[in-house]
Amino acid sequence: MDVRKVPAPVKRVVHLGSRSYGRLTAPSRMTPSFLICGGQRCGTTSLYRALAAHPAVLKAVLHKGVHYFDVSYERGMSWYKGHFPMQRQAEKVREKHGVPAQTFESSPYYMYHPQAAARIAADLPGAKLLVLVRDPVERAYSQHHHEVARGFETERDFGNALALEPARLHRQEEKLAADPRFYSFAHQHHAYRARGEYARYLSVMAQHVGRERIHVVESERFFTQPEEVYDEVCTFLGLPTNLGHPEFERHNARLRQSDMDPGLRRELSNHYASHDEALITWLGRVPIWRQQ
């Protein structure tokens, strides 16, 4: 059966039943050993698909992003574990490949939510975090296009949306940090400029989980050298690199949005200069988008 042709109401009922069963069987389920935490519009879906194809990896049961540590934390750990494979599946992987199986999920908002890193540190003490970064100017433009397409953004002009951002985000991060029940639609969907300030988010994550548990990948390099980057990620995660490579999606890493206003592009590039400089300590060199 083609899942894409299943009516949405039927899917919702199936997912609800699966989550209820998952919660009941939580003690017998795997716990994620790593997470893809961001950044948004940086190729997280491509990396998710590549890692999900690894023979020693079992992905989340229902969908790639559970969003537990950002917007669903009140549901509890049993609800979260209900999204992952049973331990008996992990045992089959070990029997077949001779290595422990790993499971994971990908929720890019984890990188940005003020409480997510501390929650991850508390509930997954040892899980490793993968973060992708991309030319922040292109990332911001891509996010705006994406939010418009999903109906989450009514301001169709990118420049106007950027101008609205300070008012939309006013005190939202502060409220999210102070109140675990608070939710901000604007913070999740309208932080175009802020999302590209990668180093400050990475610094917060490192304070909670430790620098050694975070691996940063440039999207541009992943899309042009996928085999090499994939092997580096697998080595970081403790996954064997001798079991072959999946089929990779390949992209032109220097493709730019030609319809972006040149003045706006320059303004954004200048804004990100210091943030890109701070990334050098994470990448060990100047980011790719600053080299050309």
Secondary structure as GFF3:
##gff-version 3
##sequence-region A 1 292
A	DSSP	three_ten_helix	3	5	.	.	.	ID=ss1
A	DSSP	alpha_helix	8	24	.	.	.	ID=ss2
A	DSSP	three_ten_helix	26	28	.	.	.	ID=ss3
A	DSSP	beta_strand	34	38	.	.	.	ID=ss4
A	DSSP	alpha_helix	44	52	.	.	.	ID=ss5
A	DSSP	beta_strand	57	59	.	.	.	ID=ss6
A	DSSP	alpha_helix	68	71	.	.	.	ID=ss7
A	DSSP	three_ten_helix	73	75	.	.	.	ID=ss8
A	DSSP	alpha_helix	77	81	.	.	.	ID=ss9
A	DSSP	alpha_helix	87	97	.	.	.	ID=ss10
A	DSSP	beta_strand	102	106	.	.	.	ID=ss11
A	DSSP	three_ten_helix	108	111	.	.	.	ID=ss12
A	DSSP	alpha_helix	116	123	.	.	.	ID=ss13
A	DSSP	beta_strand	128	133	.	.	.	ID=ss14
A	DSSP	alpha_helix	136	150	.	.	.	ID=ss15
A	DSSP	alpha_helix	158	169	.	.	.	ID=ss16
A	DSSP	alpha_helix	172	178	.	.	.	ID=ss17
A	DSSP	alpha_helix	185	189	.	.	.	ID=ss18
A	DSSP	three_ten_helix	194	196	.	.	.	ID=ss19
A	DSSP	alpha_helix	198	209	.	.	.	ID=ss20
A	DSSP	three_ten_helix	211	213	.	.	.	ID=ss21
A	DSSP	beta_strand	214	218	.	.	.	ID=ss22
A	DSSP	alpha_helix	219	224	.	.	.	ID=ss23
A	DSSP	alpha_helix	226	237	.	.	.	ID=ss24
A	DSSP	alpha_helix	262	278	.	.	.	ID=ss25
A	DSSP	alpha_helix	280	283	.	.	.	ID=ss26
A	DSSP	alpha_helix	288	291	.	.	.	ID=ss27
###
